[in-house]
Amino acid sequence: MDWTNREILRIAVPAIVSNVTVPLLGLVDSAISGHLGSAAYIGAVAVGSMLFNMMYWLLGFLRMGTSGMTSQALGAGRMDEVRRLLHRAMLTGFGLGVGLIVLWWPLRELGLLLMQPTDEVTELARTYFNICIWGAPAMLSLYSLNGWYIGMQDTRRPMIVSIVQNVINIAASLLFVLGFGMKVEGIALGTVVAQWSGVALGVALLHSGYDVTLSVRSFKSSVSVQTTGGFFAVNRDIFLRTLFLVAVMFFFTSAGARQGDTLLAVNTLLLQFSLIFSYVMDGFAFAAEAMCGKFYGARDFLHLRQTVRSVFVWGAALVVVFTAVYVFGGEGFLRLLTDEEDVVQASTDYLLWAVLLPLCGMAAFVWDGVFIGTTWAWQMLVATLIAAFLFFGCYYMLLLLNVAGTNHVLWLAYLLFLVMRGVVQTVYYCFAMRKLRIKN
């Protein structure tokens, strides 16, 4: 195995391990809430978690923008800028977290209005939200810190933080619920304790492994340099790109819901095929972020192209593996997720779409990693915008033509959305590489 592939695996494997711990935490929270004596507790934790997941997803630019700019500064040997990026990103993350606390009431009520749970679930979800919001500054600071770590080619420390954070979350939630007799408050408090513990551990690992300090003076210097404008421009474009992703996913879910509870359940379960693939594929996307950003910053376009090719080879191998698993084990996997026979039977009519998810989505995953590393954020935004217009246009046009059932049209539009993102980014990458070769 050559150096490039060894480096890809060195970065990707810890990131994959970190990703795998995420569903474990959700499973434990669901299990705890499921033993509190009412189904409303399960719904409250699910609704509250979804509200925070949506907010944090929209603010994911803190990790992505920091990763790309840090890796480029590292590749260019600008270590002062590397340190400034850490300070700037963590200050931004903490400030946005405080902003969420200030806006807690409208954010909570808007989210509940959009989701419209039952009255009992609504009250319990408010309680969950009111406690978990105090972890927002820690969570968003950790997003920034993890992005900086990835930019430094280091996914081992984020892996350690993720594992320890999830263990603390599980232990604290069990302690508060089983030991102190709390209910949904205990689950929420366990989450907050884990979030602040995670950022504290992340900072401790930072001081033990890197020559950086977090002080008032360092934070002041980080926002006084002229490059602050570029920092926010990149993050703005990534934020807008994420808005389009959220719009497509929200429409996909709501369009499924309008077709009835069974098809909503079917679509939710089949999307788990994409989620599982993403847990692994994201690890290689992180490797692309770190390595491509570093080589782009060093103007080493030969190794940049080599890294892109190698990551695509790994992506193609994962497509073959996951497609085979889904073809031969797809129905069995659905039966693990639910024992509702009518849902399983209905899912088989749409299983082919889920089987095609890895093939259609792999390029978008890889290119997102490459474009984050090279900070081609505007190009990512344009690709997602074009793909989103294709998604909505295809959906409504095929419905008007009445060429297939509504849910088949929905799935076709979604897969075209994934493919188009990859196509547009491929075209831009080829154009950019040709332009860079001409310049050099």
N, C-alpha and C positions, 0 to 999 in steps of 0.2 A: 504494500500500500504506500502510495507516494505521500509527500509532505502535506499537500493540499487536502487530501482526504483524511489524513490523521488529524489535521487542525480542525476540519469541519466536524469530525466526530468528537473531538475534545470539547468543542463549544456546544454541539447539539445535544449530546447525551445528558449532561446535567440539566439542560433546559427541558428536555423531555421528562425527566424525573420530576422536576418542579411542576410541570403541567399535570402529571398523573396524580399528584397529591390533591388537586383542586376538586375533582369529583368525589374523592374520599371524604372530604370535609362536608360537602353538600349532603352526602349520604348519611353521615353521622347526625348532622343537624336535623334531617328529616326523620331519622329514627328516634331522636330525643323528643322532637315535637309530636311524633306519632304516639308517644306513651304519656301524654299529658292529660288524657281523658276526653279529648274532643277533637273532631276533625278540623275545627276552626283554627286550632293552633298550627296545624300543618299548613293550612292556607295562609295564615298570617305570616309565618316564616317565609313561605314561598313568595308571597306578594312583596314583603319587605325586602327580601334578598334581590328580587327582580328590579325593584326601584333603584337600589344601590348599584347593581350590576350595570344598569342602563347609564346611570350618571358616570360611573367609573370608566365604562367603555367609551363614552364621549370624550372623557379626559385622558384617554390612552395616549394622546400625543405627547404627554409628559415623558413617557418611557421611550416612544419611538423617535421623537425629535432629538431627545438627549442622546440616544444611542448613536444615531447617524452622525451628529456633529462631533461627538466625543471621539468616535473611531477615526473620523477624518483628521481631527486635530492631533490624535496620537500618531497617525501615519505620516503627518507632515512634521512631526517632532516639536509641535508647539505645546509644551507641557504647561506653560502658564495659562494658556487658553483651556487646556484640559481641566485644570483646577477651577478656573472661572466658570466653566460650563456646569460643573458639579454644584457650585454654590448657587448659580443662577437658577438651575433646574429645581433644586431643593427649596429655594426661597419661593419660587413660583408655585410648586406643589403645595407647600405649607399654606401659602396665601390663598390659593384656590380652595383648600380644605376649610380654612376659616370662613371664606366666602360662602361655602355650602352651609356651614353652621348658621351664619347670619340669615341666610335665605331658607332655613329649614322649613318654615311653615308653608310658604307657597310651593316649594318643591314637593313637599309631602302631599299636600292637598291636590296639586295638579296630577301627580302620579296616581293617586287613588281615584281621582275623577276619570282618568283615562282607562284604568283597569276595572273600575266598578265592581269590587268584591261585595259580598253580603255585608250587612250592618255589623254582625258579630266579628267577622274577619277584619273589617275596616278598623274597628276600635283596637283590636289586638295588633294589627299592623302599624297603627299609629304609635302604640307603645314601643314596638320593636324599632321603628324608625327613630323615635325620639332619643333612644339610647345609642343606637348605632351611628347616628350622625356625629357623635363626639369622636369617632375614630377616623373621620374624613381627613383631617390634617396628616395623621400618621400614614394612612393608606396612600394618599397622593404624594407625600414625601418619599415613600418607599417606591412608588412608581418611578420617580425621578432618579432615585439612587440605583434601582435595578437597571434602568436605561443606561446610566453612566457605567455601571459594571460591565454590561454587555458591550458597550463601546470600547471598554478596556480589554476586550477579548476574554472576559472572566464571567462564566456562568456558574462556576462552582459556588461562589459566595451567595448569589441569589438562590441557588438550590438549597443550601444549608438554611438560609433564612426561611424559605418556603416550608421546608419540612418541620423546622422547630416551631414556626408560627402556627401551622396546622395542628401539631401535637398540643401546643398550649391552648389553642381554641377548643379542641375536643375536651381536654382535661378540665379547663375552666368552666365550660358549659355544663359538663357532668357534675362538677363540684357545686355550682350555683343551683342547678336544678334538683339533683338528687341529694346533695348535702345540705343546702340551705332552703329547700322547698320552694324555690322560685319556679316560675313557668316560662312564658315567652321572654320575660325580663332577663332570666338567667342565660338564655341562649344569646340574646343581644349583648349582654354584658360580657359574656365569654368572647364574643367576636371583638369587642372593643379592647379588651385586655390583650388579646392576641395581636391586634393591629399595632398597638403601641409597643408591645414586646418585640414585634418583628422589626420595626424601624430602629428601636434601640440596639438590637442585635446587628442590624445592617450597618449602623454607624460604628459600633464596636469593631466589627470586622474590617471596616474601612480604615480605622486608625491603626489596626494591627498589621495591615498589609500594604498601605499606600502612604506616601509622603504628602498628606493633605491635612488641613485643619478646618474645622467648622467653627467660625467665630463671627461676632458682629462685624469686626473689621473686614474679614474676608468677604462677607455677604455684601457689605457696602461697596467694595471694590468691584464686585462682579456685576453690579448694575450701573456702574459708571463708565463702562467701556462702550465704544461705538457699535460693537457687534451685537448688542442687545436687540437692535432692530431686526437683524437676520434671524436671531433665535426665535423671536415671536412670529416672524413671517413664515418660517418653516412650520411651526406649531399651528399657526392659523390654517394653513393649507391641509395639514393632516386632520385637524378638527373638522373642517368642512367636508373632507373626504369621508370621515367617519359618520357624519350626519347623513350622507347619502346611503351608506351601508345600513345604518339604523332604519332609515326610511323604507328601504327595500325589505328588510327583515320584519319590520312592524307591519307593512302591508301584507307580506306573505302570511304572517300569523293571523292577521285580522280577516284576510280573504278566506283562509281555511276555517276560521271560526264562523263565518257567515254561512258556511255549507253544513253546519251542524256539529254536534259534539263528537260524533264518531270520526269525521274527517279531520277535525281539529286534533284529536288524539293521534290519528294516523300520521299527520304531517309532523307533529311534535316528536313522535317516536322515530320516524324516518330521518329527521334532522340529526338524531343522535349518531347516525352513521357518519355524517360530516364532522360532528363534534369530536368523535373518537379519532378520525383521521387527522384533524387539526392538532390534537394533542401531540402527535408525533411530528407532523409536518412543520409545526411552528418551531420546533427545535432546530430544524435545518434552515428555516427562515431567519432565526436568530443568528445562526452561523453566517448566513449571507450578509446580514446587517453588519456584523462586526468585521468580517474579513473584507467585504467589498468597500466598506467605508474607510478602512485602514489603507487599502491599496489605492483608493481614489484620492485620499488625502496625500499619499506619497507620490501620486501621479504615476503609479506602476500599473499601467493598463494591461500589460501582458498577464500579470497574476490576477488582475481583476477578471479578465475574460476566462481565465482558467478556473477560477473559483465559481463563476456562474455556470460554466459547463459541468463542473463536478457536482454542484448542488442539484442541477437538473437531472443528472444521472441518478443521484440518490432519490430524488423525487419520483422519477420514472419507476425505480425499483419498488418504492412504497406503493405506487399506484397498482402495480401488478399484484403485490401481496394483498393489499386491502381489497382490491376488486375480487380476487379469488376467494378471500374469506367471506365477503359479502354475498357472492354468488352461491357458495356452497353452505354457508352458515347463517344467511340473512334471516330466514324464517325462525331458526332456532334462537337467534339473538333477540328477535321480537318477542318470543315467548318468555325470555328471561326478563324482559322489561314489563310485560303485562300478562295477566292470566285471563283477560277479557277476550273470549274467543271471537266475538264479532269484530273487535278492533284488529286482531291478528288477521282474520280473513279479509277484511277490507284493505289492510296494508299490503297484501300480496298483489293487489291490482296495481299498486304504485311502487313496488319494490325495485323495479328496473331503474327508476329515476334515482333512487338512493344508491344503487350499485354504480351508477355513472358519476356520482359526486366526486370521488377521488380523481378520476380522469379529467373531468371538466374544471376542477378547482385547483389542481396542483400548480399550474403555471402562475395563477394569481397569487398563491402563497409565496412561491419563490421570488417572483418579481417584486412583491411588496417588500420582502426582505432586502433585495438588491436596491430598490429605490429609496428605502428608508436609510440604508447605509450611505448612499450617494447623495442623500437629501434632495432627490428629485421629487419633492413633495407636490409641487404644482402639477407635474406630469401624472402623479398618482391620482390627484383630484380630477384631472381631465378624464383619465381612463375610467374612473368610477362614475363620473357624471355621464359619459357616453353610454356606459353599460347600464346605468339606471334608466336612462331614456329608452334604451332597447328593451329592458325588462317591462316597463309600463306600456310601451307601445305595442310590443308583442302580445302581452296579456290581453289588452283591450281589443286589438285587431282580430286576434284569433277567436275571442269570444263573440265578436260581431259576425265573423264568418261562420261561427258554429261548427268548427272543424273537429272539435273533440270536447270531452267533458271538462267542466270548469277546473277541476283539480289537476287533470293532466295538463291543461293549458298553463296553470299556475306553476307547475313543476318545470315544464319546458321553458317558460320565461325565466325562471330562476337559474337553470343551468346555462341558458344563453347569457345571462348576466355574468356568471362566473367566467365563461369562455371569453366573452368580449373584453373583460378586464385584462386577461392574459394576452389577448391579441393586440390590443392597443399598446400595452406596455412593451410587448415584443418589438413592435414597429418602432417605438421611440428608442428602445435600447440599441437596435441596429443602426438607427440614424445617429444617435449620440456617439457610438463607438466609431463610426465612419468619420464623423466630424473631429473626434479626438485624435484619430490617426493622422488626419490631414494636418492638424495643428502641430503634431509632433513628428 
